[in-house]
Amino acid sequence: MLGSDIRPVAAGEWSTLGWLWQCFRHDLALVVGGLPYSDGRYQTRGLPDRPSADVAAYLAWRPHPRTGQESPVGFAVVDGLTEARRL
């Protein structure tokens, strides 16, 4: 993302990754036929909740247009780092 600061997910940012994942799953819901659970959350299968040797996760940050505070605008998760195939 142009003008974004992309960096690895820090220890206290894994819940932020989880919130962005919910937006991602919502956007895909019509494509994959996925409905949220009864509490309104989508499944998190495939989403890591902490760092590991097999996973790299990144958040992209930009200043919020109204507040100027650093805000998350995107994410990337790569797993299979110890395998022949990455996902």
For each residue, the residues with C-beta under 8 A, 3 or more apart:
1: 4 6 60 62 73 74
2:
3: 62
4: 1 60 61 62 73 74
5: 60 61 62 70
6: 1 58 59 60 61 76
7: 10 58 59 61
8: 56 57 58
9: 13 14 16 17 51 57 58 59 75
10: 7 13
11: 14 51
12: 15
13: 9 10 16 17 59
14: 9 11 17 18 48 49 50 57
15: 12 18 19
16: 9 13 19 20 59 72
17: 9 13 14 20 21 47 57 59 75 77
18: 14 15 21 22 44 47 49
19: 15 16 22 23 72
20: 16 17 23 24 59 72 74 75
21: 17 18 24 25 42 44 47 75
22: 18 19 25 26 41 42
23: 19 20 26 27
24: 20 21 27 28 75
25: 21 22 28 29 34 36 42 43
26: 22 23 29 36 42
27: 23 24
28: 24 25 31 32 34
29: 25 26 32 33 34 35 36 42
30: 33
31: 28
32: 28 29
33: 29 30
34: 25 28 29 42 43
35: 29
36: 25 26 29 39 40 41 42
37: 40 41 42 43
38:
39: 36
40: 36 37
41: 22 36 37 44
42: 21 22 25 26 29 34 36 37
43: 25 34 37
44: 18 21 41 47 49
45:
46: 77 79
47: 17 18 21 44 77
48: 14 51 52 55 57 77 79
49: 14 18 44
50: 14
51: 9 11 48 55 57
52: 48 55
53: 81 82
54: 79 80 81 82 83
55: 48 51 52 77 78 79 81
56: 8 77 78 79 81
57: 8 9 14 17 48 51 75 76 77 78
58: 6 7 8 9 75 76 77
59: 6 7 9 13 16 17 20 72 74 75
60: 1 4 5 6 72 73 74 75 76
61: 4 5 6 7 70 71 72 73
62: 1 3 4 5 70 71 73
63: 67 68 69 70 71
64: 67 68 69 70 71
65:
66:
67: 63 64 71
68: 63 64
69: 63 64
70: 5 61 62 63 64
71: 61 62 63 64 67
72: 16 19 20 59 60 61 75
73: 1 4 60 61 62
74: 1 4 20 59 60
75: 9 17 20 21 24 57 58 59 60 72
76: 6 57 58 60
77: 17 46 47 48 55 56 57 58
78: 55 56 57 81 86 87
79: 46 48 54 55 56 86 87
80: 54 83 84 85 86 87
81: 53 54 55 56 78 86
82: 53 54
83: 54 80 86
84: 80
85: 80
86: 78 79 80 81 83
87: 78 79 80
